[in-house]
Amino acid sequence: MILQQNQLEHGVRVKVGHHFGTVRYVGEVPNTEGEWIGIEWDDPERGKHSGTVNGVQYFQTRSPTAGSMIRSEKLTKFQTLEQAITEKYTMTADTLRLDSEMIRAVQKQLHAPLFEIVGMEKVGGKQSNLQRLVDVSLRNCPVNAAGDLASFVNLQMLDVSGTLLCNWTVVGDIAEQIPSLQELNLSNNRFTDPYEEQISMLAQKFQNIRKIILKSCTIRSWSELVRLARMWPAVQYLSLEQNEIEYIEDEAPYIVALSRLKILDLQNNAVSDVESIRHLGKLPALEELLLNGNGIREVRFPDCPHNEKVDLFRQLRTLYLRDNPLQDQCSTFNELDKLAQLEVVTLDPDPSVSYEETVARIVGSIGSLRMFNRATISEKLRRDSECDMWKLYANQWAEVRNDAQRLKAFFKSHRMYPRVMERLGSPEQFLPDTRKVTNMIHLQLLNEKTAELREKKVPKRINLHTLQNLIVKLFGLPDCTFSLRLYLLDRKRKVRIPLENHGKSLDFYSVEDNDTIVFE
C-alpha cells in the first residue's frame, strides 16, 4: 500500500525499522527543501532533540532525546488489517515452492531422508481459506486501518500488539466488522483518548468483546482506564500489565463500567497503597486479581470479628502477590483470611524463615485456602499447619486470656486461633513450666539425744557421708562419724526410715524439701 501524504497528520503512529513513534509535526523546516515529519519515538533515547531544531520549536516531546525530523520515504508503508491477514495467512504457489525447497535443504543438511513433505497442498488450501481462521496474530505489523474484514467470519482472537493502531474508532470498526471476535490484544500501542460522544457509540461496536489486553500502552491513571472501560460493556478479562497506574480512585463509575470483570491483571504497575487495594475490592464480579510487582508493603482491610468476613472482594478466588516487599507476611495472611472466597494465593516466601514455615503460616492462617504457589493443600497439611500455629501462639494467648480487651485484640491479630482452639482445645500443655527448678532442699536436722533442731539448705544429690561430716561440724560433735546413724522421719506414717548406705545421695532415698533427718 502506498503511503498517502494526507495520512501523516498529528497523532498518527509510524514505524521506521524496528522503532515506533508518533507524528508530532508535518511541514517545512527553514533553509531545507520538501516536507519533514516530526516524530516522538517510543524509545526516549532514539531521537536527537525534544522537538526544537536550530532554535525553533516545532513540537514538544516528554523526553529531551525522543524527537527526530525525518523524511516520509523512511517510514514503513501502512497496511490495513485485511491486507496484513491476507499477506500472512494466504499460501501461494511461490510460498509452497519455497517451503518445499527449504524442507529439502533441511533433509540434506540433517541427512534425514525420512523427514518427508506431506500434504503441503492440503495445508496451503486450508490456510488460504481465510473464513476458517479463528486465531490471528499480526504482532509488530504496520497495521493502522481495518479494511474489508467480511471474510473473517470465524475469527475469535486477534493479536494486533505493537502495530500502528492509535485510534479507538479504527479498533471499533474492526470489532464491528467481525461479530465473532471475543479477544483483542492491543498491547504496545499508543491510543489517543476518544471524545465523550464517541464512547457510547463505540460501546455498541465492542459489545461482543470479552477479553482485552493493554500491556504497555502508557495508561497513566485508573480514571483514564475507567473512561475507556465504558466502551467495553461485556469485558470479563482485562490486562493492564506494565502501565503507569499508581492509585485506584474510589469512584462509582468504575464499578458500573467493570461490573462484569472477572480477571484483572495489574502486574508491574505501582498500585501499592492500602486504600487502592480496598477500592479494587468493590468490583462485584472479580474472581482473579494479579498484583505482582507493584511495590506492595502492606495489605489491610476493615476490621471485622474473627468469625466474619469483610464486604470486599466477595467473589475473589485467586490472588497473585509475587515480587512485592511485604513487610509482615503473618499480618498479610491474617488480613487475607477476611476474604470470603479466597482459595488460591501466589507470593514469594519470607526469606527470613524456611519455605516450610511460610507454608505453615499461610495454610494455618487462611481457612479457605486450597492452593499455595501452585501446590494443592492436603487436609493433612492443613491440620499440621493449624497445629503449628496453635503451638506457636500459645504463650501470647496465655498472657491475655484473662483480660477480655487484650484477648479481643489477640483474636483480631490471629483470626485463626479461636477456630483452631475449637478443634484442638486449649494449648496450655505447651506453656512453659514457670515453677522454679532448684537442686537445693531445706532439711530439719534433729539431734535425738539432745533434741537440738537446726535447719540447713543442702544439695539434693549430697551423699550421706558428706551429710554426716556437715552434721558433726554444725552441731560441734566429736569426730564420731563412723558411729553416727541417720534416719528419715516420715511424719505421715510416723516411722523412721534408716539411711544406711552412706555412698547414696538424699534423692536416692526420696528426701524432699523440709523433711527431717534424725541422727544419734
C-alpha positions in Angstrom: 0.0 0.0 0.0 1.3 3.5 -1.0 1.7 5.8 2.0 -0.7 8.8 1.4 0.5 12.2 2.4 -2.8 13.1 4.0 -2.4 10.2 6.3 0.5 11.8 8.0 -1.3 14.0 10.5 -0.6 14.8 14.1 -1.0 11.8 16.4 -0.6 9.1 13.6 1.6 6.2 14.6 4.6 5.3 12.4 7.3 2.8 12.2 10.9 3.0 11.0 12.8 -0.3 11.1 12.1 -1.7 14.5 11.3 1.6 16.1 7.8 3.0 16.7 6.8 6.6 17.2 4.1 9.2 16.9 3.8 12.0 14.4 4.0 15.4 16.1 4.7 17.7 13.2 4.2 17.7 9.4 5.6 20.6 7.4 8.6 22.5 6.2 11.8 23.4 8.0 13.5 26.7 7.0 16.6 26.5 4.7 15.6 23.0 3.6 13.6 21.6 0.8 10.5 19.5 1.0 8.3 18.2 3.8 9.6 16.9 7.1 7.9 14.6 9.6 8.5 15.4 13.2 8.5 12.1 15.3 8.3 11.5 19.0 9.8 8.0 19.4 8.6 5.4 22.0 12.2 4.8 22.9 13.1 8.1 24.7 16.8 7.7 23.6 16.1 7.1 19.9 16.0 10.7 18.8 18.3 13.7 18.9 16.2 16.5 20.4 12.9 17.4 22.1 11.3 18.9 19.0 13.4 22.0 18.8 15.6 22.4 15.7 18.0 25.3 15.2 16.3 27.2 18.0 12.8 26.8 16.6 10.4 24.6 18.5 8.2 22.5 16.1 6.8 20.1 18.8 7.5 19.0 22.3 8.4 15.5 23.5 8.3 14.1 27.0 12.0 13.2 26.9 14.8 15.6 25.8 16.1 13.0 23.3 12.9 11.5 21.9 12.4 13.7 18.9 13.6 13.4 15.3 12.9 15.1 11.9 12.8 12.5 9.1 11.6 12.2 5.5 8.4 10.3 4.8 10.3 7.9 2.5 11.9 6.3 5.5 8.6 5.3 7.0 7.4 1.7 6.8 4.3 1.5 4.5 1.0 1.3 6.2 -1.3 -1.8 5.9 -4.9 -2.4 6.6 -5.8 -5.4 8.8 -7.3 -7.1 5.8 -4.0 -6.8 3.8 -1.9 -8.0 6.7 -4.0 -11.1 7.4 -4.2 -11.9 3.7 -0.4 -11.5 3.3 0.4 -13.6 6.3 -2.1 -16.4 6.1 -2.6 -17.0 2.4 -0.4 -19.7 1.0 0.6 -19.0 -2.7 2.2 -21.3 -5.2 5.5 -19.5 -4.7 5.2 -19.9 -0.9 4.6 -23.6 -1.3 7.6 -23.9 -3.6 9.9 -22.0 -1.2 8.7 -24.1 1.7 9.3 -27.3 -0.2 12.8 -26.2 -1.1 13.6 -25.2 2.5 12.5 -28.6 3.8 14.6 -30.4 1.2 17.6 -28.3 2.3 16.9 -29.4 5.9 16.7 -33.0 4.8 20.1 -32.8 3.1 21.7 -30.9 6.0 20.4 -33.4 8.6 20.8 -36.5 6.4 17.2 -37.3 7.2 15.5 -38.7 4.1 12.6 -39.9 6.2 11.8 -36.3 7.0 9.2 -36.0 4.3 7.0 -33.3 2.8 3.5 -34.4 3.5 0.3 -32.7 2.4 1.7 -29.3 1.6 -1.0 -28.7 -1.0 -3.7 -29.5 1.6 -2.1 -27.2 4.2 -1.9 -24.4 1.6 -5.6 -24.9 0.7 -6.6 -24.8 4.4 -4.5 -21.7 5.1 -5.9 -20.0 2.0 -9.4 -20.4 3.3 -9.5 -17.2 5.4 -13.0 -17.9 6.5 -11.7 -20.7 8.8 -9.3 -18.5 10.7 -10.0 -18.5 14.4 -6.8 -17.0 15.9 -4.8 -14.4 14.1 -1.5 -12.8 15.3 -0.2 -9.7 13.5 2.3 -8.6 16.2 4.6 -5.7 15.0 2.9 -5.4 11.7 2.4 -1.8 10.3 -1.4 -2.0 10.6 -3.3 1.3 11.0 -6.7 0.7 9.5 -9.4 -2.0 9.2 -10.1 -2.6 5.5 -12.8 -5.0 4.4 -13.0 -7.8 7.0 -16.2 -9.5 5.8 -14.3 -12.7 5.0 -13.2 -13.4 8.6 -16.5 -14.8 9.9 -15.0 -17.2 12.4 -12.2 -15.1 13.9 -12.3 -15.1 17.7 -8.8 -14.0 18.8 -6.9 -11.1 17.3 -3.4 -10.0 18.3 -2.5 -6.6 16.9 0.1 -5.7 19.6 2.9 -3.4 18.6 1.1 -2.2 15.4 0.4 1.4 14.3 -3.2 1.4 15.6 -3.8 4.7 17.5 -7.5 5.4 17.1 -10.2 3.7 19.1 -12.6 4.4 16.2 -10.5 2.1 14.0 -10.5 -0.6 16.6 -14.2 -0.3 16.9 -14.5 -0.7 13.2 -12.6 -3.9 13.4 -14.8 -5.3 16.2 -18.0 -4.3 14.4 -16.9 -6.0 11.1 -16.0 -9.2 13.0 -19.0 -10.0 15.3 -17.4 -13.4 16.3 -14.4 -11.6 17.7 -14.1 -12.0 21.5 -10.4 -11.4 22.4 -8.3 -8.4 21.4 -4.6 -8.0 22.2 -3.7 -4.3 21.8 -0.5 -4.3 23.8 2.4 -1.9 23.0 0.2 0.6 21.1 -0.4 4.3 21.8 -4.0 5.4 21.6 -5.5 8.9 21.6 -8.3 9.4 24.0 -11.8 9.1 22.5 -14.2 12.1 22.6 -17.0 11.8 25.1 -19.6 11.5 22.3 -17.6 8.6 20.8 -17.7 6.4 23.9 -21.4 5.5 23.8 -21.2 4.9 20.0 -18.1 2.6 20.4 -19.7 0.6 23.2 -22.2 -0.8 20.6 -19.3 -1.9 18.5 -17.4 -3.6 21.3 -20.4 -5.4 22.8 -19.1 -8.9 21.9 -15.5 -8.4 23.2 -14.9 -10.4 26.4 -11.1 -10.1 26.7 -8.9 -7.0 26.2 -5.1 -6.9 26.7 -3.5 -3.5 27.0 0.0 -4.3 28.2 2.5 -1.4 28.0 0.0 1.1 26.5 1.2 4.1 28.7 -2.1 4.2 30.5 -1.3 6.7 33.3 -4.2 6.6 35.6 -7.1 4.5 36.8 -9.6 7.2 35.9 -8.3 7.2 32.3 -8.8 3.4 32.2 -12.3 3.7 33.6 -13.3 6.1 30.9 -12.1 3.7 28.3 -13.8 0.8 30.0 -17.2 2.4 29.3 -16.6 1.3 25.7 -16.4 -2.4 26.7 -19.7 -3.3 28.3 -19.1 -7.1 28.2 -15.4 -7.3 29.1 -14.6 -10.1 31.6 -10.8 -10.2 31.3 -8.7 -7.0 31.3 -4.9 -7.0 31.3 -3.2 -3.7 32.2 0.3 -5.0 32.8 3.3 -2.6 32.7 1.4 0.6 32.5 1.7 3.7 34.8 -1.2 3.3 37.2 -0.5 4.2 40.8 -3.8 4.9 42.6 -7.2 3.3 42.3 -9.8 6.1 42.9 -12.9 5.3 44.9 -15.3 6.3 42.1 -18.7 4.8 41.4 -18.3 4.8 37.6 -15.7 2.1 37.5 -17.9 -0.3 39.4 -20.5 0.1 36.7 -18.0 0.1 33.8 -16.3 -3.0 35.1 -19.3 -4.7 36.6 -18.7 -8.0 34.6 -15.0 -8.1 35.1 -13.8 -11.4 36.4 -10.0 -11.3 35.8 -7.9 -8.1 36.3 -4.1 -8.1 35.6 -2.3 -5.1 37.1 1.1 -6.6 37.2 4.1 -4.3 37.2 2.2 -1.0 37.8 2.6 1.0 41.0 -0.6 0.2 42.9 0.9 -0.2 46.3 -1.2 1.7 48.9 -3.8 0.1 51.2 -6.7 2.2 50.0 -6.2 1.4 46.3 -6.4 -2.3 47.1 -9.5 -1.8 49.1 -11.1 0.1 46.3 -10.4 -2.8 43.9 -12.4 -4.9 46.3 -15.6 -3.2 45.3 -15.5 -4.8 41.8 -18.6 -7.1 42.2 -17.7 -10.0 39.9 -13.9 -10.1 40.3 -12.6 -13.6 40.7 -8.9 -13.3 39.9 -6.5 -10.4 40.6 -2.9 -10.2 39.6 -0.8 -7.6 41.6 2.7 -9.0 41.1 5.4 -6.3 41.1 3.5 -3.3 42.4 5.7 -2.5 45.4 3.0 -3.5 47.9 4.3 -3.4 51.5 1.1 -3.9 53.4 -2.4 -5.4 52.9 -5.1 -4.2 55.3 -8.9 -4.5 55.2 -11.5 -3.0 57.5 -11.9 -4.6 61.0 -14.4 -7.4 61.5 -14.9 -10.1 64.1 -12.7 -13.2 63.7 -15.7 -15.3 62.7 -16.9 -12.9 60.0 -15.7 -11.7 56.6 -15.4 -8.2 55.1 -17.7 -6.9 52.4 -14.9 -6.6 49.8 -13.6 -9.0 47.1 -16.8 -11.0 47.6 -16.1 -13.3 44.6 -12.3 -13.2 44.6 -10.8 -16.7 44.5 -7.3 -16.2 43.1 -4.7 -13.6 44.2 -1.1 -13.1 42.9 1.3 -11.1 45.1 4.8 -12.0 43.9 7.6 -9.5 43.8 6.1 -7.3 46.4 8.1 -6.2 49.6 5.5 -7.3 52.1 6.8 -6.2 55.5 4.8 -8.6 57.7 3.6 -11.8 56.0 1.9 -13.1 59.1 -0.2 -9.9 59.2 -0.9 -10.2 55.5 -2.1 -13.7 55.9 -4.4 -12.7 58.7 -5.9 -9.9 56.6 -6.4 -12.3 53.6 -8.4 -14.6 55.9 -11.1 -11.8 55.9 -11.9 -12.6 52.3 -14.9 -14.9 51.9 -14.0 -16.9 48.8 -10.1 -16.8 48.6 -8.8 -20.2 47.6 -5.5 -19.6 45.6 -2.6 -17.4 46.6 0.8 -17.0 45.0 3.6 -15.0 46.6 7.3 -15.1 47.4 8.3 -16.9 50.7 9.6 -14.9 53.6 13.4 -15.1 53.2 13.9 -14.8 57.0 12.3 -18.2 57.6 12.2 -21.6 55.8 9.8 -22.2 53.0 8.1 -24.9 55.1 7.4 -22.3 57.8 6.0 -19.9 55.3 3.7 -22.7 54.1 2.6 -23.5 57.7 1.9 -19.8 58.4 -0.3 -19.2 55.3 -2.1 -22.5 55.4 -2.7 -22.2 59.1 -3.9 -18.7 58.8 -6.3 -18.7 55.8 -9.1 -21.1 56.4 -10.5 -21.1 52.8 -7.1 -21.6 51.1 -6.9 -24.6 48.7 -3.7 -23.9 46.8 -0.4 -22.0 47.6 2.2 -21.3 44.9 0.6 -23.8 42.6 0.7 -26.7 45.2 -2.6 -28.2 46.4 -3.1 -28.1 50.1 -3.9 -31.5 51.5 -6.1 -32.0 54.6 -3.1 -33.4 56.5 -1.0 -30.3 55.7 -3.9 -28.1 56.9 -4.2 -30.0 60.2 -0.4 -29.9 60.7 -0.2 -26.2 59.9 -3.0 -25.2 62.2 -1.4 -27.3 64.9 1.9 -25.4 64.4 0.1 -22.1 64.7 -1.7 -23.4 67.8 1.6 -24.1 69.5 3.4 -21.0 68.1 1.0 -18.5 69.7 0.2 -20.4 72.9 2.3 -18.1 75.1 0.8 -15.0 73.6 -2.7 -16.4 74.2 -1.8 -17.3 77.8 -0.7 -13.8 78.6 -4.0 -12.2 77.6 -6.6 -15.0 78.2 -7.8 -13.4 81.5 -8.1 -9.9 80.1 -11.2 -9.5 77.8 -9.9 -6.5 75.9 -6.4 -7.8 75.3 -7.9 -11.2 74.3 -10.1 -9.5 71.7 -7.1 -7.7 70.3 -5.2 -11.0 70.1 -8.0 -12.7 68.2 -8.1 -9.6 65.9 -4.4 -10.2 65.0 -4.7 -14.0 64.9 -8.1 -14.7 63.4 -7.4 -18.4 63.0 -6.8 -19.0 66.8 -10.4 -19.3 68.0 -11.1 -21.6 65.1 -8.1 -23.8 65.8 -8.9 -23.9 69.6 -12.4 -25.2 68.8 -10.8 -28.2 67.1 -7.7 -28.7 69.2 -8.7 -27.3 72.6 -6.7 -25.2 75.0 -2.9 -25.0 74.3 -2.0 -25.0 78.0 0.0 -28.2 77.6 2.5 -26.2 75.5 3.0 -23.5 78.1 6.4 -23.4 79.8 6.6 -24.6 83.4 7.1 -21.3 85.4 7.9 -23.0 88.6 11.5 -22.5 89.7 13.6 -25.6 89.3 16.3 -25.9 92.1 18.8 -28.6 93.1 18.7 -27.4 96.8 16.4 -28.6 99.6 15.8 -27.5 103.2 16.4 -30.1 105.8 15.4 -30.2 109.5 18.4 -31.8 111.3 17.4 -33.3 114.7 19.8 -34.5 117.4 17.8 -37.2 119.0 19.9 -37.3 122.2 19.7 -33.5 123.0 16.5 -32.6 121.0 18.5 -29.9 119.4 17.0 -28.9 116.0 18.7 -27.0 113.2 17.7 -26.1 109.6 20.2 -26.4 106.7 20.0 -25.9 103.0 21.8 -28.7 101.2 22.1 -30.1 97.6 19.6 -32.9 96.7 22.5 -35.0 95.5 24.6 -34.7 98.6 25.6 -38.2 99.7 25.1 -39.4 103.3 28.8 -39.5 104.2 29.2 -35.8 103.3 26.0 -35.0 105.2 27.4 -36.8 108.3 30.5 -34.5 108.2 28.3 -31.5 107.9 26.3 -32.6 110.9 29.4 -33.0 113.0 30.6 -29.5 112.2 27.2 -27.9 112.5 26.4 -29.4 115.9 30.1 -29.3 117.2 30.1 -33.1 117.8 33.3 -35.1 118.4 34.8 -36.9 115.4 32.5 -39.9 115.6 31.1 -40.1 112.0 31.6 -43.9 111.9 29.2 -44.3 114.9 26.7 -41.7 113.6 23.4 -43.2 112.5 20.9 -41.3 110.3 17.1 -41.7 109.9 14.5 -40.1 107.7 11.5 -39.2 109.8 8.3 -40.0 107.9 5.7 -37.9 109.9 2.7 -39.2 107.9 3.4 -42.8 108.7 5.1 -41.9 112.0 8.0 -44.2 111.2 11.8 -43.7 111.0 13.5 -45.0 107.8 17.2 -45.8 108.4 19.6 -44.3 105.9 22.3 -46.9 106.0 24.1 -46.7 102.6 26.5 -43.8 103.2 27.5 -43.8 99.5 24.0 -42.9 98.3 22.6 -39.4 97.9 19.5 -37.9 99.5 17.4 -38.1 96.3 18.1 -41.9 96.3 16.0 -42.0 99.4 13.4 -39.6 98.0 14.2 -37.0 100.6 12.1 -33.9 99.9 12.1 -30.2 100.9 11.6 -29.6 104.6 12.0 -33.3 105.6 13.5 -34.1 108.9 16.7 -36.1 109.3 17.3 -37.6 112.8 20.7 -38.7 113.9 22.1 -40.5 117.0 
